[in-house]
Amino acid sequence: MDPTSPPASLRGANNSMIRAAIMAVVVGLLAGYLFLWVMMPTYTYRQTWLPHLRAHTTSTYFGTTQGATYLVFTFPVLLIALFGCLYLHLSNKSIHIHDHTHSKANGDRRFAIWKRPMIIQGLGIVSRIELAFFLMFIALLVWNLANYLHLSFENITPKSAAETGEKLWEAKLDTAALRLGLVGNIALSFLFFPVTRGSSVLPLFGLTSEASVKYHIWLGHIVMMFFTAHGLCYIIFWASTHQISEMLKWEKTGISNVAGELSLLAGLMLWGATFPRIRRKTFELFFYTHHLYILFLIFFVLHVGISYACIMLPGFFLFMIDRYLRFLQSRRGVRLLSARVLPCQTVELNFSKSKGLSYTPTSIMFLNVPSISKLQWHPFTITSSSNLESDKLSVIVKVEGSWSNKLHQLLSSPSPVDRLEASVEGPYGPPSTDFLRHDLLVMVSGGSGITPFISIIRELVYTGEMLKLKTPKVLLISAFKNSTDLTILDLILPISGAPSEIFKSGLQIEAYVTREKHSTTQETKLVRTIWFKPNPSDAPMSPILGQNNWLWLGAIISSSFIIYLIFIGILTRYYIYPIDHNTNTIYRSASRALLHILFLCIGIVIAATTVFLWNKSGNARESVQIQNLEGATPQASPNSWYYNADRELESLPQQSLSQSINVHYGERPDLKRFLFERKESSVGVLVCGPKKMRHEVANICSSGLAANLHFESISFSW
């Protein structure tokens, strides 16, 4: 140890102070950004602030309007994303597990009431704080629409309408149609933040992309309602004023009606496939039509012009970076070590990973198996702990549809494949977890909903046994349809796991078999473990941007946007300006918009590819080391790759887990009794399973009858 280096406590304090300062700056930037949205429909902004900004930002490099839009709407969000990268990097360097003091617990209790479910039906499970922010966002939209309409309607009189040959209601409909589109763009500006999986913005506010999908759904419905109303109002206006030919106009400069109609058409097709009944019955239709967002956005930009489209640019720009990085990651084949095939039509896949790839419990990853489908990517919860199993990553796949059924058939056949080609995206998950702050964790699962809890239990094993820290007790309440499904409980232990202290004292499992009155499995069931042959082209899973991934992401965000600005500045100054002279009436708006889109994509590709290739060389060296280690210590003899580890299990897993499990047949768990009987001061209640189960637990925790219950829903079905 270097005697000149500061003690760990001092480094931790400095780290915390820096992060607090960064968060203060982020909050200030966010407040200013939202304040501009509030001011946008007012006379003060439109008649004073905006002309002043444009006068000071007009140049031969970015035209008359582009600079002001960048300054007001683009730079604040990109700065938040960059500060988020730095904040998350420092968070990774700080101590991940803290001894939660009594004062911390008291602070959590003060905010616990805001985290309790407020709405159970309709919008899904919505906490009080989520509802509060949702209502504030709706208020922002109403404020903008009301101000736009008020300021525009007061200038419309019967006389002014007659001068243009219109009736009063027609003139008001014309201006209302425009304002509906302006307000729809506000929601569009926030639409892509929740689905940016590797976002540096969401973790700043304790969110993950998986948990934020519902916000994307809400925003998507709002966007399409406003844009549909915008389009219908214009069609009605044109029809009533005998200008229906306006629908076929694509102006050289300014607004393009045809592009707007094509954008709306793509949006309506996409929107129609998102409703729950269609999405759940024909998921592939939903999946493929969702790619129409590309056409929707391209024609949207062509419709409104690049200057106005840049208002919603930041969210989509960050999404594009994330999407391209996911594309780069998905091109690599990953090393699949083994699979455990259970008699309950469930498969555990075990991947090789580098020690530098870390993730938190409840993280997910997306899996593609080309031999089944080259296009389909499916999300699965990671059940392993990156701390407990530093060289392996595991996911559980239960047969639910055609894709998972084909995978199960491949692995359960009498002569299974000796190698399974696979690609992954992820992992994605929360930057940190706070399970240790509770005295007891009550985990309620239904069917395959047990998978995120396996990762939590394994992480608690690591925390208690390796770090010697106090861990909460765990009560796992699992409901299954049939007794064969009980074998999934055996996966709580890693493939090379050994009995742990947590199974002797801190873990209690209450398993319910709902469709059987007693155990119907008399014969011995086998859990088949298949070891796959290694292939030199497959690499262990590794972080796509290396160890300092957040810093590299910040470098990509900043450098790609700078490249875009340089290209656009040169293009405008030396090509567009000599033609247009900043009049915006000569050079085609569509050509300008397409060039902006092209250079934005070029900037992202150059920056992201450079960083990816730089880190790929380091990952390749580590991959060779891992493969050499695997070759030196084979996990199975060459003559027995398939059935290296067949293991006999009764329908109820025995061994170290048997003492912790109580099985109940022909009944469902009495969740009220389980939850209300707990007297611990802080009880974390986690639920993952069917919607009815999640809603039942949410109703219990929101009833106010037990102040010690802290609810959290883990859902991957929307």
N, C-alpha and C positions, 0 to 999 in steps of 0.2 A: 504494500500500500504506500502511495506517495504521501510523505508527511506534510508536504506543502499544499496538498489538495484540501479543500474545505470539507468539513464533516457532512455526512449524508443529510442530516437534519437541516443544515444551513442550505445545502443545494436544493432540498425539497422546498424550503421556505421561499428561496429565490424563484424557483420554478413556479410556485403558486402565485407569487406576486406578479410575475410576467404574464401568466395566464389571466389573472384578474384584470390586468391593464388591457390585454388584448380583448377580453370580453367587453370591457367598458367601451372601447373603440367600436366594436361590432354593434353594440346596442345603440350607440350614437349614430352610426351610419344607417342602421335599420330604421331608427326613428326619423331621420331626415328623409330617407327614401319613401317611407309611408306618408310623411307630411306632404311631400310633393304630390302624391296621389290624391290627398285630400284637397290640395290647393288647385289641382289641374282644371276643374270645371269653373273656377271663379274668374271674374273680370280681372282681378289683381294679377293672376298668373298669365292670362291670355293677352291682356292689354299692356302690362307693365313688365313683368318678369321675363316672359318669353321673348318679346322683341329686344329687350336689353341683352339677354343671353345670346341671341342670334347675332346681334350687332358686334359682340365681342368674340364670337367664335367663327364667323364667316371667313373662309379662306379659299384659296385656289386649290387646296389639297382635299378639303372635305365639303365644299359647297357652302350653301347658305343655311341649311338646316341640320346637316348631319352632326356637326360639332356640338351643338347644343344638346342633341339627343344623347350622344355619347356621354357628355359631361353629367347630365341630370339623371339618366336612367340606366346607363350601362356601367360606368365606372364604379358607382357605389356598390352594386351587387358583386362585381368582380373583386373589389377590394374586400368585401365580406368573405368571399370564397377563399381569397389568398390568406387573410387573417385566420380563417378557419383551418387551413392547412397547417399554419404555424402552431395554432393552439392545439390541434390534435397531435402534432409531432411532439410537442412538449408534454402532452398528456401521456403519450406512450413512454416517454423517458421518466416520468414520475412514478411513484410507488403505486401499483395497481390495486393492492388490497390494503385497506385501512382498518384499524381498530375503531369501529364506530362507537363513539362515546355516548353517554347519556344525553348530553346537550344536543348532539347530532340527531339522536332519535326524537328528542322533543321538537326539533326543527322540522323533521319529517312529519310528525303528527300534526303540526300546525298547517301544513299544506295538504295533508291527507284528504281532507274534506273536499278539496278541489279536484282530486284525482278519482273520486268515487264516481261510478256510473250515474249519469243523469237521465239519459235516454237509452232504452234497451231495444225498442222496435223502430222501424222506419229507416233511420240513418245508420242503424247498427248500434253497437255499444259505444256510447259517446260519454266521456267524462264531463264534469262541470267546466273544467278549464278549456276543453275542446269546444264545448258548446259556447262558452263565452267568446272565444276567438272566432268561431264560425259566425256568431251573431254580429260581431264587430266587422267582419269582412262583408257580410250582407249589408250592414249599415253603410260601409264605404261605397258599395255599388249603388245603393239607394240614394245616398248623398250626391254622387256624381250624376246619376240619371236625373234626379230632381233639379239640380242646379243647371244642368245642360238644358233641360226642357224649359225651366223658368226663364232663363236668360234669353233663350231663342224665341219662345212664345210671346214674350212681351214686345218683341219687335215685329210680330206678325199681326196685321190688322186686316179687316175686310178690304180696305183701300190698297194695301201693299199686295195682297193676294190677287186682287183684280188686275193690277198692273202687269202681272205675269200670266194672266189668263187662267188663274186657278181659283177654286173655291177656298174658303177659309180652312175647312177641315182638310183639304188636300194639301195646302201649304204646311199645315201643322204636321200632317202625316209624313210629308217629305223630310222635314227637319227631325221628327221623332225617329224615323228610320236611321238617319245618320247617327243620332245620339245613341241608339241601341247598339250600333256597331262599335262606337267608341267605348262604351261601358263593357261590352263583351271582350274587348282587347285587354281590359284590366285583369279579368279572370284568366285570359290566355297567358298573360305575363307570368302568372304563378303556376301554370298547369304542369310544367315539366320538372319543377323542383322535387316533388314527392317521388318521382320514378327515376331519378338519377341515383343509381344503386351505390356508386362509389362517391357520393356527394360529400363535400367538406362543409356544406352549409347545414344540412339536417342534423348531424351529430352535435353541432353547437347548441341546439335546443333540445337535446335528449331524444331525437327521433331517428328512426331507421327507415329506409325506403320501403321495407316490407310492411311496417306498421303504418306508413303514410299513404299506402295505396288508396285507402278510403278517401283521403283528402283529394287525391287525383280524380277519383270517381266523382266526388261532389263538384269539383271545379270543372270537370269535363261536361257534366250535365248543365252547369251554369253557362259555360261557353257556348254550347250548342243551342240552348234556349235563346240566348241573346242574339246569336248570329242567325238562327232560323227566323226569329221575329224581325231582325234587320232585313233579311232577304224578302220575306213575305210582305212587309210594309212597302218596300220599293216596288215589288211586282204589282201590288194593289194600286199604288200611286201611278205607276206607268199605265196600267190598264184604264184607270179612271180618267186620266188626262190624255188618252189616245197617244201614248208614247211607248207602246210596247216594243217598238223597234230598238229602244235603248238597251234591251237585253242582249242584243247582238253586237254592241259596240265595244271595241277594244281601242281606246284612245292611245295616241302616240305618247302623250305625256299625261300625268295625272292618274285618276282612278280608271281602272279597267273593269267594266261590268262583267264581261265574259269570264275573266279570271276569277272574279268573286263568285260567280255562279258555279264554276267548276270546283272551287274550294269548298263551297257549301255542299255541293253534291257528294264530294268525297267524305266530308264530315258527317253527312246524314247517313251514308252507307256504313261508316265506321260506328256511328252512334247507335244505329239500329241493332247491331250485333252485340252491344254491351249490356243490354238489359238481362237481369239474372236468369230468367227462364230460357232465353236463347243461349246465353253464355255457358250455362251448366249442361244443357242438353247437347249442344253442338260446339264444344270448345274450340275445335279446329277452325270452324267458321269465324269465331271471335278472334282467334289468334291471327289468322291470315288477313282478315279485313282490317285489323288494327294497324297493319303496315300502310294503310291508306293515309296515315298521318303525314307521310312524306309528301304526297300529292296535295293534301290539305294545306300544308304549310308553304310549299312552293307557290301554289296559286294564290294563297293569302298574301304573300310578299309581292307577287306580281299585281295583285288587286290594289293594295294600298300604297305601294312604293316602298323602297328600302328605308327611307328616312323615318316614316311612321312605324314600319315594322321593327325598327331597332329598339322601340320601346319594350317589346317583348323578347328582344334578342338575348339578354343575359341568361335567363333560365334555359332557353333552347341551346345556347352555346355550351353551357356546362353539361347539358344532356348529351350533346353531340360528342364532346370529349370523352365522356364516360362510355358512350356507345361504341366509339372507335377503339378504346382500350379493351372493351369486352370482346370486340371482334378480333383484336390481336391475340388475346389470351385464348380464345376459342380455336385458333388455328393450330394450337399445340396439342399433341396427343399426350395423355397422362398415364402414368404407370399404375395399373390396377393389380394389386397384390393378390387379393383373395375375395371370396364371397361365401357367406354363410346362408344356406337355404333352409328355411324353417318350414315345418309342416302346415303352417297357417297361411300359406301363399305370401310369404314375406321373405325378402332377401336383404342381407346386409352386405354392402360393398365396401371394401377396405382399400384405400388408395395410399400409395407412397407419397410422402411429402417431405419437404426440406424442414429443418429445424427452425429456419427463419420465418416460416409461415405460421403466424399466430392468429387466433380468432377467439371470440368470446362465446360462452354458452348461448344457445338458441339461434346461432348463426345458420344461414342457409347457403346452398350453392345450386347452380343450375347445371344439369347433366344432359349431355347429348351422346347417344350411342348410334353411330352411323349405320351399323348393320340392321338397326330397327327403323330409324328415320334420320335422314341427314338434316332435316329442317327443324325437327321438334326439339325444344329445350324444356326440361321439366325441373321445377324447384323441389329440393329435398332438404329436410332439416339435418344438420350435422349432429351426430350423436356422440362423437369422440370429444375429448378434451385436448387442446393443443399443448397444455402443460403436462398432463398425465401421459399422453401418447404423442411424444414429440416427433415421431417419424411416420405416423399413420393418421389418416383421416377417414372417418366412417360415415356412411349414410344408410338409412333404412328405406327400402322401397316396398310398399305393400300393394298388392294387385288391386287397382281401382278402375282401370280402363284398359283400352287395347294396347297402349304402349307398354305399360307395366306388366300386362299379361304376357306379351311377347318376350320381355326380358326374363320373366319367371320361367317360361317354357325353355328358353335357351339354357338356363342354368340348372333346371331340375330334370332335364332329359337324361336318359340312361347314359348317353355319351355326350356330356356337355362340352362346350368349346374350351380349348386350351388357352385361348387369349381373347380378350374382349376389348376392342378398340373403343376409347371413350375420350371425350373432351369436356372441359368444365369451364364455368364462369363463376368467379367468386373466390373465397367466401365473402358473404355480406352479413353484417350483424351490428349490434350496438357496440360503441367504442368501449363501454364498460358496463358492469352490472352491479347491483346493490343488494344482492340476496343476503349478504352477511349481516345486514343491519337488522334482520328479523330474528326473533327467537325461535320461530317455527315456520316452515314452509309447507303449505298444504297444496299439493299438486293434483288437480282433477283432470283426468284424461278420458277420452272415449276412442277406442280403436287405435288407429295409427297416431292419434294425438299424443301418445306417450313419448314420441321421439324427442321433442325438445327437452323433456324432463330428464331423459337419459344423459344428455350432455351436462345438465346442471348437476346431477348426482355425481357424475365422474369428476366434475370440477371441484365439488365439495370434498370428494375423496382426496384429491391433490392438495387442497387447502388445509384439510385437517391432518393428513398423514405426512405430507412433505414439508409444508410450511409450519406445521404445529400450531395453527391458529384455531380459535374456537369457531365452530360452524353451527348453524341452526339445525335443529332436528327436522326430519323430513317425514311427512305423511303423504304417501302416494295413493290416491284413490283412482283406480282404473276400471273402466267398464268395457267388457268384451262381449261379442255375440255368442261365441262358441268356446268350448274348453281348449280346443287346439290353439286358439289365439293366445292362450296363457304363455306359450313358449316364447313369445316376444319379450317376456320379462327376463329371460336368460341373457338378452343382449345388453342388459344394464351393466354386466361385466364386460370389459374388453376381451378381445379374442385370446389375449395372453394374460388375462386378469387373474388376480389371486384374491382370496377373501380379505375383506377390509374391515377395519374397526367400525366403520359407519353401518355395516350390516348387522353388527352385534348389538349396537345400542341406539344409534341415531336414526335408523330408517325403519319405518313401518309401512307395509304395503297391504292395502285392502283391495282385493281383486274381485270383481263381480262378473259372473257369467249370466247374462240376462235371458238367453233363449234355451237354457238347459236346467233341469231340476237337480241333476247330479252329474258327476263326471261320466262321460260316455266313452272315453278313450281307455280301452283296456290294454291294447298292445303297446309295445314300446315304440316311441317315435324317434326318428333320427334327425339330428341337426347336421346337415352335410356341409362340410367346409371344403371349398375348392380352391386350390392354389393355381394361379395362372402362370404360364411361362413368361419370363421377362423378354422384352423386345428392345433392342438398342434405340429404336426410334421414339419410344415412350420415355417421358421424363417425369420425375417426381413433381408433385404440385409445389409451386413456389410463388411468392408474391410477385406480381407482374411488374411492379415498379421497385422491387428490391426492398431492403431493410428500411430505408428512409422514404417510404412510399408517399407520405403526405408532403414532404418537401419536394419530391419529384413531381407530384401532381400540381403543386403550386407553380413549379417551373414550367410545366406544360401549359397551364392556364395563362400565365403571363406572357410567355414567349409566343404562343400561337396567336394571341390577340395582337401582339406587337407586329408579328409577321403580316397579319391581315391588314393592320393599319398602314404599314409601309407599302404593301402592294396597292392598296386602295388610294393612298396618297399619291403615289407615282402615277397610277392610272388616271386619276382625276386631274392632276396638274398637267400632265403632258399629253393626254388623249381627249378626255371629256371636256375640260375647260376651254381648250382652243376652239372646240365646236360650239359649246353651249354658253360660255362666258357667264356662268352662274345664273342664267335666266330660268333654268328648269323648264324651258318651252321648246327646245330644239332636239336635244339628245333623247332617244327613246327611254322611257322609264323602265320598260321591261328589260332592255339590254343592261341598263345600269344595275337593276336588281339581281339579274342572273350573274353578272360579274362579281357582285358583292358576295353572293352565295358561293360561287366558285372559289374566290380567294379566301373566304372563311374556312372552307373545307381544306384548301391547300395548307393554310396555316396550321390547322389541327393535325393533318397528316404528317407534315414535316416535324413539328415539335414532338408529337406523341411517338412517332416511329423512331426518332432519334433516341429518345429516352428509353423506349422499349428495347431497342437493340443494344444500348449501352448496358442495361441491366441484364439482358439475356446472356451476355458473355459470362457474367458472374454466376448466374443461375446454372449455366451449362457446366462450369467447373464443379459446382457443388453437386450437380446431378451425376457427374462421372464418379465422384467420391462415394455417393450413396449406392450407385450401381456396383461399384467395386466391392463395397461392404456387403451388399446382398449376395454377390457372387462368392465371397469368401465364407459366408455363413448362410448357406441355403436353408430355406424354411421347409423344404420338402425334398425328398429324393427324386431324381429325374424320372424314375419309373413309377412314381405314384403322385403325379401332380393333382389328380382329380379328387381322390378321397383321402387326403393326408390326415384329416382330423375329424373323421366321423365320430360323433359322440352320442351315446344313448341318453335320452332324457324322457322322463315321464311327461304327461301333459302339463303337470305343474313342475316348474324347474326346481330341482333339489339343490344339493351342495350348499354353498354358503348363503344362498338366498332363502332357503326353505324356512329358516327360523323367523324370517321377517315377514312372511306372506300369510295372510288369511284369505281363503277363497270362499266366496258366497255364491251359491247357485240359485237361479230362478228368481232373482230380485235385483232391484236397482238401488244404488247407494242413497241413503237418506242424507242428503247434503246439508240440510238445515241442522240436523243433529250434529254432524261432524264439525261444522263451522261454529255454531253457537256454543258448543261445549268447550271450545278452546279458551283457556283463561290466560294464556301468555300475553304479555304486554304488547307485543307486535307480531302479528301473524300475516305473512305474505301468502295471498291466495292466487294461485296461477291456474288457469284453465285453458285447455286446448282440446278441441273435439267438435262434435256437431253443434250447429247453431242453437238448438234447443238447450243443450247442456250449458253452453256459454251464457245464454240468456238467464238460465235458472241461477247460476252462480252469481251473475251480475246483479240480479234482483235481490239475492240474499245479502250481498255485500253493500248494496245501496240502500237497504232498508233502514239503516241507522240504529238497529238494535244491538249492534256490536261495534264499538268504536275501534277495536283492535284489529279489524280486518282490513287489509290493504290489497285491493283487487288489481289484477293484471290479466288481460286476455291475450293469448298467443294464437293468432288465426292466420292461416295461409289460404283461405278460400273466401273470395269476395263476392 
